[in-house]
Amino acid sequence: MTKVMIFGTQDPLSSVIRKQLLARDETLVLYVPKKNQTTLLDPQRESMFQGDLLDLGRILRGMIGCEIVCLCEMPEPQVTWRIIEAMKLLDLTRIVCLVKPEESLLSDQIPETKTTHKKARSSQMTLSIRMIEEAMCDYTILHLPAFFA
């Protein structure tokens, strides 16, 4: 049984990932901004860890005992760096990242700002991905098709 730390639990796709991992008898640690925003699917094998994503100490405490880190949303570069930093301190080497099409990030933006927002978000995602690729860990980055937007 593998213990997996999941970031981005607010993303609807995370519930699909969680169900699949639970079906494989994995144990999950969900990193959530607020505990009442996520419902546990299996309280016996899932636990929630709440905190600021820039707080290295909180991330470390949540990651203890985990073997894999899963990012259901691509975080901002500062958060990505904290996650990588925590992984290195705990000798974790496996990370899986789900990258959605950028267009899905713009649905609530007014038309005039779409292009500017898309460019800014795209460069942040690119930087986060590059940080993961250069972190000397075993990584999988899944670029999801527009179907998942």
DADA-V813361 format. One line per field, one symbol per residue. psi: psi as a letter, one per 20 degrees, with the letter a starting at -180 (. if undefined). A space follows every 10 residues. Layout:
# DADA-V813361
psi->???
This chain:
# DADA-V813361
psi->pqppppqkii phhhhggggg hhhjkqpqop oqhphjippp hnihjqqqoq rpiinggggg hhipiqhqpp oiqorqhhgg gggggggghj kpipppppor phhhijhjqq hhiggggggg hghggggggh gghjjlroqp oooqrhhj.
